[in-house]
Amino acid sequence: MTKERVTNFPQDDFRRRALAFQEPQLSRNLALADRMKAIGARHGRSAGEVAIAWTLRDPAVTAAIVGMRSAEQVAGVIGAMEFRLSEDEVLSLNSH
């Protein structure tokens, strides 16, 4: 996701009204996504795998339901089951 993509959402797209896609949350969310990409790159993982691993690390979370639009997208998330974040990486993500 980028600010440009958000700007070009169709007028009837529900995301235009969602707080996650409005400032200041949009910039915070994009920065968090960039941190996930950077962490993933260091480990040969996708940002999606990092996001899932981060979510599953929370003791209150017992499962993650991950949606996909194609079978090819499985490759970008399947490694999250075995991937573990370091304490420093968790702190970086939690500080968003």
ABEGO torsion letter per residue (X at the ends): XBAAAAAABBAABAAAABAAABOAAAAAAAAAAAAAAAAAAAAGBBAAAAAAAAAAABAABABBBBBBABAAAAAAAAAAAABBBBAAAAAAAAAX
